[in-house]
Every structure is written in structure tokens, then in C-alpha cells.
Amino acid sequence: MREEKLLHDQGTARIEQLAFAHFLKRGDLDRHLRRMRLRYRRRRDAVIAALAESLPAATIRGIAAGLHVTVELPDTVDEAAVAARARSRGIALATMSDYRIGGGHPPTLILGYSQMTESRLRAGVRELAATIRG
């Protein structure tokens, strides 16, 4: 078994494994997850509120889980053009076309919110809305 494991992942870094075991044993992981759930929920709420204000024609799809929201835009919007203009303005996003095969789907943006504060998220959504409007 050791030989197979070594062949598959070149060994496990013991210090990280021991640190993680200690983290679990002390209950730090539970505290961390509770804190982060609240933080990410506030960020998600900020994005959704900003979208409702700045892009009322957009529809949020998916469940309230993960660290991103999917934003369906009206069919008249060119998803690829929006993505290109957004990137040129310093807005990082992905599109569902990056993950789908074939066409016939509504233009949909994927907006991550884990790395930004709520105020920066609101400002980013306003900038994205200006980008979409042209």
C-alpha cells in the first residue's frame, strides 16, 4: 500500500497532515467554517443586491451555495463581447460558454465573490453594468 501511495502522489507532507489533524482536534475547522459561511453569505447578498439595482433585467440562477453566482442576461446581450469588454476594464469573470458545448443557451456570466469586500463587489457590479450597457 505504501508503495502504491508513493507512486500516486510522491508521498504525503507529514507536517501539513499533522497541522491539519491538530486544527480538527481543537475544533478550529468548525469555527473557521462558521465564520466563513457568514462572510461569504454577506458577500453573496451584496452581489445579488447590486445586480438587482444595477442590472434589473438579469436573472440569478442556481442555488445559494459555492463562491459564485450565475447571472443570466437578456438574449439580446452578446456574452462574448461583454466578457471581452469586462476584461479590458479589469473585471474578471467567466461565462457559461466557457463550460458548455453547443449554442442555444442564454448569455450567462459567472461572478466570483470570495476574494473581494462587499463594497468592492457593489462597485464591481456597477462597473459591469456599465460595461454591459456599452
N, C-alpha and C positions, 0 to 999 in steps of 0.2 A: 504494500500500500504506500509506504514512504517513497519508494522508487517511482511509482506511477505519479504521485503528487508532485514530486520533484520534476518529473518530465513535463507535467502540465503547466506548472506555474513557477518553476525555479525556486520553490521554497516560499515559506511564509515569514514575513518580517516579524520576529517574535516581540520586539519592543512595542510595535503598534498593536499586536494582539493582546499583550498584557495590559497596555494602557486602556484599550477598549474594554477589556474584562473588568478592570478597576472602575471605569466610567459607568458600566452597567451595574456593578455590585453596589456602588454608592447611591444609585438612583439618579445620577446626573442625566442620563439619557431621557428619562421621563420628564424631568424638569425642563430640559432643553426643548423637547418636543412640544410641551405645553406652551412655552414662551414663543416658539417659532410659529406655532399654529395661529396664535393671536396676532402676531406681527404680520404674517402673510395674509390673514383674513382682512386686516385693516388695509393692506396694500391692494388686495383684490377689490375690496369695496371702493377704494379711491379710484381705481381704474374704471370700474363699472359706472360710478357716478360721473366721472369726467366724460366717458363715452356718451352717456345719456344726455349730458349737457352740450357737448361739442359735436357729436355725430348722432343725432336722434334717429336718423334713418338706418343706423347699423343695428344688428341683432347679435346679442351674445349667445353663443351656442355652447353646449357641453355642461358638465356638472361642476359644482364648486369644489374642485379638487385639483391638486397639482400646483404649478407655479406659473401658469399662463392662462390667458383667456383667448378663445377663438371668436373673432369678430367678422360676422358675415355682412358684406356690403351690398348695396343695391346692384342689380345685374348690369346697370349702365357703367359701372366703375371698372376700369382696366386694372386688374390685380397686379400684373407685372409692371405696369407703368407706375403705379402707386409705390410698389416696393422699391423700384429704381430711384424715384424722386425722394422717397423717405431716406434711403441710404445716402443719397447725395447731400441730404440735410443733417446727417449724423444720427438718424433714427434707426436703431437696429430692430429688425423684425423678420419674421419668416412668413411664408404664405402656405396655404394648404396645397397649392400646386407643386410645392417642393416635395410633397409626400404622396400625392395622388397620381394615379395612372389614368390617362384619358381626360377628356374635357367634359363639358356639360354640367359643371358644378358652379355654384355661385362664388363670386370672388370672396375669399376668406383670408383674413390676416391672423397671425398668431403673435400675441403680445405677451412677452415675459415680464414679470413684475418682481422677481425675487431680489434683484440687485439694486433697486432704487428706492428712495424715500417716497412717501406719499405725495409730498409737494412736487417732487421732480416727475413723478408719474403723471400727475394732473397737468403739469406744464408740457410733458411729452405728448400726451393725448391731444392737447390744444394744438401743438405743432403738427402732429399727424393729421388732424382735421383740416388744418390749413393746407397741408400737402395734398390731401385728397381732393379738396375743392379746387386745387390748381393754383 
